[in-house]
């Protein structure tokens, strides 16, 4: 994996562990020679990921919608800052430029990015690993919900391992490196669906 899209929040929670986590993720990816593709902002966990990567000699590519550039939250310290027209184009660029996806704590936008990466994988728009870093147990309930969708039958057996989860980044990256793509819906026959 040469580049990973990192999905995370642009907010800075009161609990400083979250911003530090963002910095540590960026730093660890840089130390491993893995470039960061992220939302292009300078605030919150987003800014911390970029700073962690840059402080450790890593490549940082930001993808940011025009409306957020105008709101003056763009991180102009990126190696490359790509301005796009909107969120759909932003997510397509994340997919085009990365070899996989890592989700760390965040809010609604982060969930939108994660679920779309999973959905696109399930369908067959990409075959890249989709990881979630469950730091501090932040995603315990989301992982339980994902398991419930599978148990009820809304996630086919062939797609139940799309979401790769771990509590620590080294373990998550190892699992992502070992990921074997599944059979996407686009390649299935009706009797498999």
LUMSE-550718 format. One line per field, with one value per atom (N, C-alpha, C, O): z, y, x; residue number from 1. Coordinates in nm, 4 decimals. Layout:
<tidos>
zz <- (Z/...)
yy <- (Y/...)
xx <- (X/...)
n <- (NUM/...)
</tidos>
This chain:
<tidos>
zz <- (0.0000/0.0000/0.0000/0.0945/-0.1054/-0.1170/-0.0634/-0.0126/-0.0755/-0.0234/0.0362/-0.0159/0.1468/0.2072/0.2246/0.2655/0.1935/0.2272/0.3759/0.4243/0.4475/0.5902/0.6101/0.5807/0.6602/0.6891/0.8377/0.9207/0.8711/1.0120/1.0257/0.9265/1.1499/1.1783/1.1624/1.1776/1.1317/1.1263/1.2586/1.2735/1.3534/1.4855/1.5790/1.5552/1.6859/1.7907/1.9200/1.9909/1.9516/2.0743/2.1979/2.1940/2.3068/2.4320/2.4782/2.5349/2.4551/2.4921/2.3954/2.2796/2.4426/2.3592/2.2983/2.2053/2.3494/2.2928/2.1449/2.0683/2.1046/1.9661/1.8691/1.7657/1.9015/1.8148/1.8138/1.7092/1.9289/1.9346/1.8492/1.7824/1.8513/1.7668/1.6200/1.5461/1.5781/1.4397/1.4038/1.2994/1.4917/1.4682/1.4596/1.3696/1.5535/1.5580/1.4338/1.3845/1.3831/1.2612/1.1436/1.0683/1.1275/1.0191/1.0307/0.9314/1.1534/1.1762/1.1441/1.0801/1.1883/1.1649/1.0161/0.9656/0.9466/0.8026/0.7336/0.6466/0.7716/0.7113/0.7393/0.6492/0.8630/0.8982/0.8161/0.7900/0.7762/0.6960/0.5460/0.4646/0.5098/0.3686/0.2975/0.1752/0.3733/0.3162/0.3112/0.4144/0.1923/0.1766/0.2279/0.2334/0.2653/0.3185/0.2151/0.1640/0.1849/0.1059/0.2027/0.2619/0.2198/0.3217/0.2772/0.1659/0.3622/0.3268/0.3037/0.2675/0.3235/0.2886/0.3885/0.3610/0.5050/0.6049/0.7021/0.7149/0.7707/0.8690/1.0120/1.1068/1.0286/1.1614/1.2124/1.1342/1.3440/1.4083/1.3797/1.3595/1.3783/1.3512/1.2107/1.1864/1.1185/0.9820/0.9785/0.9198/1.0410/1.0448/1.1188/1.0817/1.2238/1.3026/1.2211/1.2301/1.1419/1.0566/0.9592/0.9436/0.8945/0.7972/0.8642/0.8101/0.9793/1.0504/1.0929/1.0784/1.1453/1.1844/1.0678/1.0820/0.9525/0.8332/0.7881/0.7634/0.7772/0.7302/0.8255/0.7808/0.9561/1.0546/1.0463/1.0924/0.9876/0.9774/0.8338/0.8014/0.7489/0.6124/0.5158/0.4096/0.5505/0.4654/0.3588/0.3673/0.2592/0.1521/0.1997/0.2596/0.1727/0.2109/0.0912/0.0380/0.0507/-0.0568/0.0020/0.0550/-0.0072/0.0420/-0.0723/-0.1793/-0.0495/-0.1479/-0.0793/0.0159/-0.1268/-0.0560/-0.1525/-0.2588/-0.1169/-0.2006/-0.1990/-0.0993/-0.3105/-0.3237/-0.2062/-0.1555/-0.1628/-0.0565/0.0725/0.1473/0.1009/0.2220/0.2054/0.3033/0.0834/0.0589/0.0877/0.1518/0.0392/0.0604/0.2078/0.2511/0.2844/0.4278/0.5045/0.6273/0.4302/0.4859/0.5827/0.6825/0.5538/0.6361/0.5600/0.6127/0.4379/0.3585/0.4172/0.4662/0.4111/0.4590/0.3406/0.2598/0.3309/0.2180/0.2382/0.1558/0.3464/0.3707/0.3098/0.3243/0.2420/0.1768/0.0625/0.0057/0.0298/-0.0890/-0.2138/-0.3102/-0.2083/-0.3174/-0.2560/-0.1789/-0.2896/-0.2432/-0.3668/-0.4481/-0.3793/-0.4958/-0.4579/-0.3630/-0.5321/-0.5085/-0.6053/-0.7261/-0.5505/-0.6313/-0.6155/-0.5280/-0.7010/-0.7006/-0.5849/-0.5388/-0.5376/-0.4306/-0.3705/-0.4020/-0.2829/-0.2057/-0.2913/-0.2639/-0.3938/-0.4772/-0.5476/-0.5510/-0.6034/-0.6707/-0.5701/-0.6018/-0.4502/-0.3453/-0.3150/-0.3097/-0.2952/-0.2624/-0.3795/-0.3587/-0.5010/-0.6176/-0.6225/-0.6535/-0.5919/-0.5906/-0.4809/-0.5018/-0.3628/-0.2570/-0.3112/-0.2914/-0.3793/-0.4319/-0.5404/-0.5435/-0.6283/-0.7386/-0.6910/-0.7477/-0.5880/-0.5459/-0.4383/-0.4086/-0.3795/-0.2665/-0.2980/-0.3924/-0.2139/-0.2246/-0.1187/-0.1082/-0.0411/0.0644/0.1491/0.1249/0.2485/0.3289/0.4773/0.5186/0.5566/0.7013/0.7632/0.7372/0.8442/0.9138/1.0596/1.1266/1.1081/1.2502/1.3019/1.2223/1.4311/1.4822/1.4055/1.3594/1.3943/1.3248/1.3383/1.4142/1.2647/1.2742/1.1484/1.0857/1.1121/1.0020/0.8690/0.7945/0.8387/0.7136/0.7056/0.5997/0.8187/0.8247/0.7983/0.7276/0.8555/0.8324/0.6863/0.6289/0.6266/0.4854/0.4008/0.3116/0.4292/0.3531/0.3743/0.2789/0.4995/0.5304/0.4609/0.3924/0.4779/0.4209/0.2691/0.2066/0.2089/0.0633/0.0171/-0.0823/0.0875/0.0515/0.0618/-0.0225/0.1655/0.1816/0.0714/0.0126/0.0446/-0.0580/-0.1951/-0.2699/-0.2274/-0.3571/-0.3679/-0.4756/-0.2569/-0.2560/-0.2795/-0.3623/-0.2071/-0.2200/-0.3632/-0.4161/-0.4247/-0.5613/-0.6640/-0.7620/-0.6413/-0.7353/-0.8006/-0.9001/-0.7476/-0.8009/-0.7639/-0.8307/-0.6587/-0.6238/-0.5487/-0.5032/-0.5363/-0.4641/-0.3599/-0.3377/-0.2970/-0.2012/-0.0581/-0.0311/0.0334/0.1730/0.2402/0.2200/0.3202/0.3943/0.5432/0.5973/0.6083/0.7481/0.8413/0.8030/0.9645/1.0681/1.1942/1.2447/1.2431/1.3636/1.4819/1.5008/1.5596/1.6720/1.7994/1.9031/1.7899/1.9036/2.0149/1.9897/2.1372/2.2570/2.2553/2.3282/2.1726/2.1615/2.0935/2.1041/2.0227/1.9616/1.8687/1.8631/1.7964/1.6975/1.7430/1.6593/1.8723/1.9208/1.8728/1.8229/1.8875/1.8495/1.6984/1.6521/1.6225/1.4775/1.4301/1.3399/1.4906/1.4541/1.4914/1.4182/1.6049/1.6449/1.5462/1.5110/1.5015/1.4034/1.2705/1.2080/1.2281/1.1046/1.1160/1.0217/1.2317/1.2548/1.2546/1.2055/1.3089/1.3100/1.1682/1.1346/1.0840/0.9449/0.8774/0.8017/0.9058/0.8477/0.9050/0.8310/1.0362/1.1022/1.0538/1.0395/1.0288/0.9831/0.8355/0.7907/0.7608/0.6200/0.5233/0.4034/0.5711/0.4816/0.4214/0.3277/0.4741/0.4153/0.3782/0.4648/0.2514/0.2027/0.2630/0.2947/0.2792/0.3340/0.2597/0.3216/0.1283/0.0490/0.0830/0.0522/0.1473/0.1726/0.3209/0.3575/0.4045/0.5488/0.6006/0.7153/0.5185/0.5624/0.4927/0.4947/0.4314/0.3674/0.4712/0.4512/0.5813/0.6847/0.7710/0.8343/0.7724/0.8482/0.9702/0.9561/1.0895/1.2115/1.3010/1.3060/1.3724/1.4741/1.5702/1.5370/1.6905/1.7930/1.7836/1.8411/1.7122/1.6995/1.5524/1.4758/1.5130/1.3728/1.3145/1.2034/1.3828/1.3222/1.2872/1.1806/1.3772/1.3514/1.2334/1.1488/1.2281/1.1185/0.9849/0.8880/0.9787/0.8529/0.8087/0.6894/0.9036/0.8689/0.8102/0.7113/0.8707/0.8186/0.6798/0.5921/0.6605/0.5305/0.4232/0.3100/0.4580/0.3627/0.3197/0.2052/0.4112/0.3836/0.3185/0.2881/0.2972/0.2437/0.1066/0.0179/0.0918/-0.0361/-0.0838/-0.0164/-0.1994/-0.2473/-0.2623/-0.2995/-0.2332/-0.2408/-0.3812/-0.4666/-0.4037/-0.5302/-0.5211/-0.4379/-0.6052/-0.5981/-0.6589/-0.7385/-0.6195/-0.6702/-0.8221/-0.8846/-0.8834/-1.0282/-1.0966/-1.2135/-1.0254/-1.0843/-1.0448/-1.0883/-0.9638/-0.9168/-1.0121/-1.0892/-1.0044/-1.0792/-0.9858/-0.8639/-1.0428/-0.9625/-0.8526/-0.7454/-0.8782/-0.7756/-0.6567/-0.5500/-0.6753/-0.5653/-0.4818/-0.3722/-0.5349/-0.4664/-0.3844/-0.3180)
yy <- (-0.1180/0.0000/0.1233/0.1462/0.2015/0.3218/0.4460/0.5379/0.4475/0.5590/0.5041/0.4094/0.5654/0.5302/0.6553/0.7599/0.6440/0.7504/0.7375/0.6284/0.8470/0.8472/0.9291/1.0486/0.8636/0.9288/0.9596/0.8720/1.0841/1.1247/1.2573/1.3218/1.2966/1.4174/1.5448/1.5449/1.6526/1.7848/1.8590/1.9730/1.7942/1.8531/1.8143/1.7173/1.8927/1.8636/1.8374/1.9317/1.7106/1.6800/1.7288/1.7498/1.7465/1.7884/1.6881/1.7267/1.5605/1.4554/1.4601/1.4201/1.5082/1.5307/1.4027/1.4093/1.2856/1.1595/1.1475/1.0881/1.2034/1.1872/1.2639/1.2103/1.3883/1.4667/1.4036/1.3978/1.3565/1.2903/1.1642/1.1336/1.0913/0.9729/1.0107/0.9433/1.1174/1.1627/1.1889/1.1451/1.2609/1.2903/1.1604/1.1431/1.0705/0.9439/0.8587/0.7936/0.8585/0.7825/0.8406/0.7664/0.9715/1.0342/1.0061/0.9763/1.0159/0.9919/0.8479/0.8237/0.7520/0.6107/0.5769/0.5023/0.6306/0.6050/0.6602/0.5944/0.7806/0.8406/0.7547/0.7308/0.7082/0.6245/0.4954/0.4403/0.4484/0.3258/0.3547/0.2627/0.4812/0.5178/0.5155/0.5027/0.5279/0.5270/0.6714/0.7380/0.7190/0.8530/0.8623/0.7630/0.9833/1.0104/1.0875/1.1903/1.0374/1.1100/1.1371/1.0441/1.2643/1.2963/1.4167/1.4660/1.4641/1.5667/1.7067/1.7950/1.7302/1.8594/1.9706/2.0846/1.9410/2.0450/2.0605/1.9731/2.1742/2.1990/2.1890/2.2087/2.1586/2.1543/2.0116/1.9166/1.9975/1.8717/1.7569/1.7760/1.6358/1.5169/1.5222/1.4730/1.5822/1.5947/1.6677/1.6190/1.7828/1.8601/1.7870/1.7961/1.7143/1.6401/1.5270/1.5039/1.4563/1.3497/1.4082/1.3544/1.5177/1.5802/1.6272/1.6066/1.6889/1.7379/1.6223/1.6295/1.5156/1.3987/1.3417/1.3054/1.3336/1.2812/1.3753/1.3312/1.5041/1.6014/1.6098/1.6160/1.6101/1.6194/1.5005/1.5081/1.3912/1.2703/1.2378/1.1237/1.3394/1.3258/1.2564/1.2118/1.2461/1.1762/1.2631/1.3859/1.1970/1.2638/1.2874/1.1992/1.4071/1.4408/1.5037/1.6062/1.4393/1.4920/1.5223/1.4333/1.6463/1.6879/1.7007/1.7511/1.6550/1.6667/1.7442/1.6948/1.8646/1.9509/2.0166/2.0638/2.0202/2.0895/2.2412/2.2976/2.3057/2.4514/2.5267/2.6218/2.4843/2.5575/2.5606/2.6580/2.4565/2.4563/2.5356/2.5879/2.5455/2.6311/2.7754/2.8500/2.8134/2.9507/2.9801/3.0949/2.8773/2.8963/2.9024/2.9116/2.8970/2.9126/2.8019/2.8275/2.6802/2.5682/2.4771/2.3740/2.5136/2.4313/2.4340/2.5369/2.3188/2.3058/2.3258/2.2349/2.4433/2.4751/2.4206/2.4461/2.3462/2.2832/2.1434/2.0759/2.0992/1.9682/1.9675/2.0722/1.8501/1.8379/1.8707/1.9285/1.8316/1.8624/1.8846/1.8016/1.9948/2.0246/2.0327/2.1243/1.9362/1.9257/1.9825/1.9358/2.0829/2.1415/2.0781/2.0737/2.0289/1.9624/2.0359/2.1212/2.0015/2.0721/2.0324/2.1139/1.9092/1.8662/1.7341/1.6812/1.6814/1.5618/1.4354/1.3498/1.4223/1.3017/1.2929/1.1872/1.4054/1.4077/1.3848/1.3189/1.4380/1.4189/1.2696/1.2205/1.1989/1.0571/0.9756/0.8778/1.0150/0.9463/0.9652/0.8716/1.0858/1.1119/1.0316/0.9793/1.0217/0.9378/0.7966/0.7380/0.7442/0.6077/0.5959/0.4988/0.6936/0.6900/0.6984/0.6331/0.7776/0.8067/0.7142/0.7184/0.6308/0.5495/0.4002/0.3542/0.3271/0.1811/0.1146/-0.0081/0.1944/0.1443/0.2606/0.3761/0.2284/0.3298/0.2965/0.1827/0.3957/0.3801/0.4841/0.6038/0.4379/0.5282/0.5335/0.4309/0.6563/0.6781/0.7583/0.7938/0.7882/0.8548/0.9819/1.0586/0.9999/1.1152/1.1150/1.0365/1.2030/1.2199/1.1774/1.0775/1.2531/1.2181/1.2073/1.1114/1.3037/1.2989/1.1777/1.1167/1.1436/1.0265/0.8995/0.8099/0.8922/0.7744/0.7660/0.6573/0.8802/0.8833/0.8247/0.7435/0.8660/0.8171/0.6676/0.5933/0.6243/0.4822/0.3960/0.2998/0.4299/0.3447/0.3443/0.2424/0.4567/0.4567/0.3698/0.2983/0.3744/0.2871/0.1408/0.0594/0.1069/-0.0308/-0.0681/-0.1759/0.0212/-0.0052/-0.0219/-0.1134/0.0673/0.0581/-0.0719/-0.1311/-0.1167/-0.2435/-0.3595/-0.4469/-0.3594/-0.4655/-0.4769/-0.5868/-0.3619/-0.3621/-0.4000/-0.4685/-0.3553/-0.3845/-0.2616/-0.2740/-0.1439/-0.0219/-0.0133/0.0562/-0.0829/-0.0963/-0.2280/-0.2883/-0.2717/-0.3954/-0.3710/-0.4557/-0.2546/-0.2123/-0.2403/-0.2428/-0.2614/-0.2877/-0.1654/-0.0524/-0.1904/-0.0854/-0.1135/-0.2088/-0.0304/-0.0528/0.0486/0.1623/0.0053/0.0949/0.0755/-0.0358/0.1851/0.1814/0.2093/0.3215/0.1069/0.1163/0.1623/0.0964/0.2736/0.3280/0.3685/0.4264/0.3370/0.3724/0.3112/0.3571/0.2079/0.1465/0.2358/0.2122/0.3398/0.4386/0.3750/0.4192/0.2718/0.2112/0.0791/0.0030/0.0498/-0.0754/-0.0938/-0.2005/0.0092/-0.0021/-0.0143/-0.0875/0.0551/0.0472/-0.0929/-0.1479/-0.1502/-0.2861/-0.3867/-0.4827/-0.3648/-0.4519/-0.4392/-0.5390/-0.3172/-0.2954/-0.3632/-0.4242/-0.3523/-0.4178/-0.5693/-0.6344/-0.6247/-0.7686/-0.8048/-0.9112/-0.7171/-0.7438/-0.7443/-0.8293/-0.6496/-0.6486/-0.7813/-0.8353/-0.8333/-0.9615/-1.0761/-1.1634/-1.0754/-1.1837/-1.1899/-1.2986/-1.0752/-1.0696/-1.1093/-1.1558/-1.0911/-1.1293/-1.0136/-1.0336/-0.8927/-0.7778/-0.7614/-0.6837/-0.8334/-0.8373/-0.9819/-1.0694/-1.0068/-1.1426/-1.2021/-1.1283/-1.3334/-1.3975/-1.3577/-1.3395/-1.3443/-1.3082/-1.1700/-1.1383/-1.0868/-0.9480/-0.9161/-0.8001/-1.0160/-0.9914/-0.9567/-0.9141/-0.9741/-0.9399/-0.8168/-0.7939/-0.7380/-0.6151/-0.5202/-0.4642/-0.5017/-0.4096/-0.4804/-0.5820/-0.4257/-0.4807/-0.3913/-0.2708/-0.4494/-0.3688/-0.4165/-0.5353/-0.3206/-0.3498/-0.2321/-0.1206/-0.2593/-0.1556/-0.0755/0.0329/-0.1272/-0.0602/-0.0538/-0.1456/0.0539/0.0750/-0.0330/-0.0785/-0.0767/-0.1811/-0.3073/-0.3657/-0.3491/-0.4674/-0.4428/-0.5303/-0.3236/-0.2912/-0.2933/-0.3505/-0.2321/-0.2283/-0.3682/-0.3985/-0.4541/-0.5920/-0.6657/-0.7379/-0.6473/-0.7106/-0.6568/-0.7321/-0.5266/-0.4665/-0.5179/-0.5426/-0.5342/-0.5881/-0.7296/-0.7683/-0.8066/-0.9464/-0.9603/-1.0717/-0.8505/-0.8548/-0.9219/-0.8905/-1.0138/-1.0795/-1.0323/-1.0563/-0.9654/-0.9145/-1.0244/-1.1375/-0.9896/-1.0786/-1.0733/-0.9979/-1.1526/-1.1466/-1.0337/-1.0395/-0.9311/-0.8200/-0.8560/-0.9492/-0.7803/-0.8017/-0.7966/-0.8739/-0.7055/-0.6937/-0.8235/-0.8453/-0.9095/-1.0347/-1.1542/-1.2658/-1.1344/-1.2447/-1.2723/-1.1862/-1.3928/-1.4305/-1.4158/-1.4097/-1.4103/-1.3864/-1.4900/-1.4574/-1.6148/-1.7170/-1.6983/-1.7555/-1.6177/-1.5889/-1.4695/-1.4445/-1.3975/-1.2775/-1.3122/-1.2253)
xx <- (0.0857/0.0000/0.0896/0.1650/0.0809/0.1636/0.0934/0.1576/-0.0391/-0.1186/-0.2469/-0.3057/-0.2897/-0.4177/-0.5015/-0.4510/-0.6299/-0.7238/-0.7529/-0.7832/-0.7441/-0.7746/-0.9010/-0.9044/-1.0047/-1.1322/-1.1372/-1.1131/-1.1683/-1.1725/-1.2453/-1.2793/-1.2684/-1.3435/-1.2622/-1.1400/-1.3321/-1.2689/-1.2875/-1.2434/-1.3526/-1.3736/-1.2592/-1.1872/-1.2444/-1.1463/-1.2229/-1.2578/-1.2496/-1.3223/-1.2469/-1.1256/-1.3203/-1.2569/-1.1534/-1.0512/-1.1777/-1.0838/-0.9653/-0.9776/-0.8525/-0.7344/-0.6781/-0.5977/-0.7192/-0.6699/-0.7037/-0.6278/-0.8170/-0.8599/-0.7705/-0.7306/-0.7394/-0.6513/-0.5122/-0.4477/-0.4660/-0.3354/-0.3358/-0.2370/-0.4468/-0.4594/-0.4427/-0.3710/-0.5082/-0.4946/-0.3494/-0.3011/-0.2803/-0.1391/-0.0586/0.0235/-0.0830/-0.0081/-0.0321/0.0600/-0.1551/-0.1851/-0.1071/-0.0440/-0.1109/-0.0346/0.1138/0.1802/0.1662/0.3089/0.3472/0.4495/0.2655/0.2968/0.2900/0.3739/0.1921/0.1848/0.3086/0.3656/0.3509/0.4709/0.5937/0.6740/0.6091/0.7243/0.7280/0.8350/0.6107/0.6025/0.6111/0.6037/0.6267/0.6355/0.5021/0.4969/0.3934/0.2590/0.2079/0.1991/0.1747/0.1209/-0.0220/-0.0945/-0.0606/-0.1943/-0.2754/-0.2309/-0.3936/-0.4931/-0.6060/-0.6608/-0.6420/-0.7424/-0.8232/-0.8049/-0.9119/-1.0077/-0.9562/-1.0339/-0.8267/-0.7679/-0.7876/-0.7502/-0.8459/-0.8700/-0.7552/-0.6695/-0.7554/-0.6496/-0.7016/-0.6256/-0.8306/-0.8908/-0.9058/-0.9077/-0.9163/-0.9518/-0.8574/-0.7375/-0.9145/-0.8349/-0.7767/-0.6666/-0.8511/-0.8034/-0.6688/-0.5721/-0.6643/-0.5404/-0.4301/-0.3131/-0.4672/-0.3685/-0.3062/-0.1856/-0.3865/-0.3342/-0.2321/-0.1225/-0.2684/-0.1783/-0.0495/0.0591/-0.0601/0.0577/0.1472/0.2692/0.0871/0.1656/0.2432/0.3600/0.1790/0.2460/0.3572/0.4694/0.3270/0.4264/0.5452/0.6597/0.5195/0.6282/0.7230/0.8369/0.6762/0.7566/0.7967/0.8296/0.7933/0.8425/0.7492/0.7925/0.6218/0.5271/0.4633/0.4636/0.4093/0.3348/0.1920/0.1305/0.1392/0.0021/-0.0682/-0.0255/-0.1771/-0.2611/-0.3975/-0.4640/-0.4390/-0.5702/-0.6686/-0.6345/-0.7908/-0.8988/-1.0104/-1.0710/-1.0378/-1.1316/-1.2299/-1.1895/-1.3584/-1.4570/-1.4355/-1.3904/-1.4684/-1.4542/-1.5148/-1.4552/-1.6335/-1.7033/-1.6232/-1.6319/-1.5452/-1.4642/-1.3358/-1.2826/-1.2853/-1.1690/-1.2085/-1.1344/-1.3264/-1.3740/-1.3990/-1.3891/-1.4310/-1.4539/-1.3211/-1.3196/-1.2100/-1.0756/-1.0360/-0.9686/-1.0773/-1.0330/-0.9365/-0.8948/-0.9009/-0.8102/-0.6691/-0.6225/-0.6025/-0.4652/-0.3709/-0.3516/-0.3134/-0.2251/-0.0835/0.0043/-0.0600/0.0699/0.0784/0.1803/-0.0273/-0.0258/0.0759/0.1073/0.1265/0.2112/0.1308/0.1810/0.0047/-0.0875/-0.2249/-0.2731/-0.2868/-0.4224/-0.5114/-0.4990/-0.6004/-0.6875/-0.8239/-0.8869/-0.8692/-1.0002/-1.0992/-1.0758/-1.2102/-1.3126/-1.4455/-1.4606/-1.5411/-1.6688/-1.7597/-1.8396/-1.7488/-1.8398/-1.7967/-1.6901/-1.8818/-1.8481/-1.8378/-1.7537/-1.9212/-1.9145/-1.7797/-1.7166/-1.7368/-1.6065/-1.4942/-1.3951/-1.5087/-1.4078/-1.3884/-1.2757/-1.4999/-1.4905/-1.4356/-1.3639/-1.4685/-1.4120/-1.2607/-1.1870/-1.2146/-1.0701/-1.0007/-0.8912/-1.0646/-1.0077/-0.9838/-0.8774/-1.0842/-1.0779/-0.9716/-0.8961/-0.9658/-0.8699/-0.7253/-0.6377/-0.6996/-0.5625/-0.5079/-0.3885/-0.5925/-0.5469/-0.5496/-0.6138/-0.4763/-0.4723/-0.5591/-0.5617/-0.6295/-0.7163/-0.7655/-0.7303/-0.8473/-0.9149/-0.9007/-0.9234/-0.8633/-0.8557/-0.9492/-0.9363/-1.0421/-1.1334/-1.0932/-1.0821/-1.0713/-1.0470/-1.1662/-1.2532/-1.1740/-1.2939/-1.3332/-1.2487/-1.4625/-1.5178/-1.6687/-1.7254/-1.7325/-1.8768/-1.9499/-1.9145/-2.0513/-2.1402/-2.0651/-2.0856/-1.9793/-1.9041/-1.8131/-1.7981/-1.7526/-1.6653/-1.7456/-1.6996/-1.8659/-1.9506/-1.9934/-1.9986/-2.0239/-2.0605/-1.9473/-1.9716/-1.8240/-1.7100/-1.6885/-1.6655/-1.6961/-1.6764/-1.7805/-1.7458/-1.9081/-2.0137/-2.0086/-2.0381/-1.9715/-1.9604/-1.8444/-1.8573/-1.7310/-1.6183/-1.6593/-1.6217/-1.7367/-1.7835/-1.8823/-1.8735/-1.9753/-2.0764/-2.0122/-2.0465/-1.9187/-1.8509/-1.7718/-1.7640/-1.7131/-1.6406/-1.7373/-1.7116/-1.8466/-1.9462/-1.9965/-2.0130/-2.0206/-2.0716/-1.9655/-1.9948/-1.8423/-1.7351/-1.6749/-1.6035/-1.7017/-1.6401/-1.4921/-1.4156/-1.4517/-1.3105/-1.2924/-1.3896/-1.1680/-1.1378/-1.0287/-0.9422/-1.0344/-0.9327/-0.9789/-1.0990/-0.8844/-0.9234/-0.9844/-0.9398/-1.0869/-1.1576/-1.1371/-1.1930/-1.0570/-1.0242/-1.0871/-1.1149/-1.1088/-1.1614/-1.0767/-1.0624/-1.0217/-0.9401/-1.0321/-1.0791/-1.0565/-1.1494/-1.0766/-1.0836/-1.0086/-0.9342/-1.0304/-1.1361/-0.9921/-1.0696/-1.2102/-1.2982/-1.2319/-1.3638/-1.4661/-1.5865/-1.4179/-1.5074/-1.6106/-1.7253/-1.5697/-1.6584/-1.7201/-1.7687/-1.7195/-1.7779/-1.9216/-1.9573/-2.0034/-2.1451/-2.1623/-2.2498/-2.0815/-2.0893/-2.0506/-2.1139/-1.9473/-1.9064/-2.0149/-2.0387/-2.0805/-2.1914/-2.3071/-2.3700/-2.3355/-2.4422/-2.4090/-2.4957/-2.2838/-2.2418/-2.2595/-2.3045/-2.2239/-2.2427/-2.3911/-2.4287/-2.4754/-2.6200/-2.6758/-2.7582/-2.6315/-2.6783/-2.6453/-2.7259/-2.5255/-2.4853/-2.5688/-2.6142/-2.5885/-2.6631/-2.8078/-2.8638/-2.8678/-3.0068/-3.0168/-3.1216/-2.9089/-2.9087/-2.9033/-2.9231/-2.8770/-2.8667/-2.7279/-2.7093/-2.6317/-2.4979/-2.4711/-2.4689/-2.4509/-2.4285/-2.3013/-2.2081/-2.2962/-2.1758/-2.0479/-1.9430/-2.0569/-1.9386/-1.8849/-1.7701/-1.9687/-1.9293/-1.9121/-1.8929/-1.9188/-1.9145/-1.7755/-1.7616/-1.6728/-1.5377/-1.4821/-1.3612/-1.5685/-1.5208/-1.4633/-1.3555/-1.5337/-1.4868/-1.3832/-1.4119/-1.2638/-1.1516/-1.1321/-1.1112/-1.1389/-1.1301/-1.0178/-0.9859/-0.9577/-0.8572/-0.8519/-0.8923/-0.8008/-0.7908/-0.6618/-0.6523/-0.5623/-0.4329/-0.3933/-0.4227/-0.3270/-0.2935/-0.2022/-0.2291/-0.0959/-0.0123/-0.0908/-0.0711/-0.1797/-0.2626/-0.3567/-0.3750/-0.4162/-0.5076/-0.4342/-0.4841/-0.3175/-0.2423/-0.2019/-0.2044/-0.1646/-0.1295/-0.2500/-0.2370/-0.3659/-0.4880/-0.5220/-0.5642/-0.5036/-0.5341/-0.4386/-0.4801/-0.3113/-0.2127/-0.2515/-0.2284/-0.3104/-0.3466/-0.4847/-0.5272/-0.5539/-0.6901/-0.6939/-0.6145/-0.7870/-0.8121/-0.9489/-1.0491/-0.9548/-1.0840/-1.1882/-1.1568/-1.3103/-1.4252/-1.4851/-1.4386/-1.5871/-1.6605/-1.7627/-1.8532/-1.7497/-1.8442/-1.9797/-1.9915/-2.0801/-2.2162/-2.2194/-2.2918/-2.1410/-2.1411/-2.0969/-2.1287/-2.0243/-1.9758/-2.0603/-2.0319/-2.1633/-2.2472/-2.3619/-2.4043/-2.4095/-2.5293/-2.6490/-2.6332/-2.7669/-2.8868/-2.9069/-2.9577/-2.8674/-2.8856/-2.7898/-2.8119/-2.6824/-2.5897/-2.6376/-2.5873/-2.7340/-2.7816/-2.9010/-2.9575)
n <- (1/1/1/1/2/2/2/2/3/3/3/3/4/4/4/4/5/5/5/5/6/6/6/6/7/7/7/7/8/8/8/8/9/9/9/9/10/10/10/10/11/11/11/11/12/12/12/12/13/13/13/13/14/14/14/14/15/15/15/15/16/16/16/16/17/17/17/17/18/18/18/18/19/19/19/19/20/20/20/20/21/21/21/21/22/22/22/22/23/23/23/23/24/24/24/24/25/25/25/25/26/26/26/26/27/27/27/27/28/28/28/28/29/29/29/29/30/30/30/30/31/31/31/31/32/32/32/32/33/33/33/33/34/34/34/34/35/35/35/35/36/36/36/36/37/37/37/37/38/38/38/38/39/39/39/39/40/40/40/40/41/41/41/41/42/42/42/42/43/43/43/43/44/44/44/44/45/45/45/45/46/46/46/46/47/47/47/47/48/48/48/48/49/49/49/49/50/50/50/50/51/51/51/51/52/52/52/52/53/53/53/53/54/54/54/54/55/55/55/55/56/56/56/56/57/57/57/57/58/58/58/58/59/59/59/59/60/60/60/60/61/61/61/61/62/62/62/62/63/63/63/63/64/64/64/64/65/65/65/65/66/66/66/66/67/67/67/67/68/68/68/68/69/69/69/69/70/70/70/70/71/71/71/71/72/72/72/72/73/73/73/73/74/74/74/74/75/75/75/75/76/76/76/76/77/77/77/77/78/78/78/78/79/79/79/79/80/80/80/80/81/81/81/81/82/82/82/82/83/83/83/83/84/84/84/84/85/85/85/85/86/86/86/86/87/87/87/87/88/88/88/88/89/89/89/89/90/90/90/90/91/91/91/91/92/92/92/92/93/93/93/93/94/94/94/94/95/95/95/95/96/96/96/96/97/97/97/97/98/98/98/98/99/99/99/99/100/100/100/100/101/101/101/101/102/102/102/102/103/103/103/103/104/104/104/104/105/105/105/105/106/106/106/106/107/107/107/107/108/108/108/108/109/109/109/109/110/110/110/110/111/111/111/111/112/112/112/112/113/113/113/113/114/114/114/114/115/115/115/115/116/116/116/116/117/117/117/117/118/118/118/118/119/119/119/119/120/120/120/120/121/121/121/121/122/122/122/122/123/123/123/123/124/124/124/124/125/125/125/125/126/126/126/126/127/127/127/127/128/128/128/128/129/129/129/129/130/130/130/130/131/131/131/131/132/132/132/132/133/133/133/133/134/134/134/134/135/135/135/135/136/136/136/136/137/137/137/137/138/138/138/138/139/139/139/139/140/140/140/140/141/141/141/141/142/142/142/142/143/143/143/143/144/144/144/144/145/145/145/145/146/146/146/146/147/147/147/147/148/148/148/148/149/149/149/149/150/150/150/150/151/151/151/151/152/152/152/152/153/153/153/153/154/154/154/154/155/155/155/155/156/156/156/156/157/157/157/157/158/158/158/158/159/159/159/159/160/160/160/160/161/161/161/161/162/162/162/162/163/163/163/163/164/164/164/164/165/165/165/165/166/166/166/166/167/167/167/167/168/168/168/168/169/169/169/169/170/170/170/170/171/171/171/171/172/172/172/172/173/173/173/173/174/174/174/174/175/175/175/175/176/176/176/176/177/177/177/177/178/178/178/178/179/179/179/179/180/180/180/180/181/181/181/181/182/182/182/182/183/183/183/183/184/184/184/184/185/185/185/185/186/186/186/186/187/187/187/187/188/188/188/188/189/189/189/189/190/190/190/190/191/191/191/191/192/192/192/192/193/193/193/193)
</tidos>
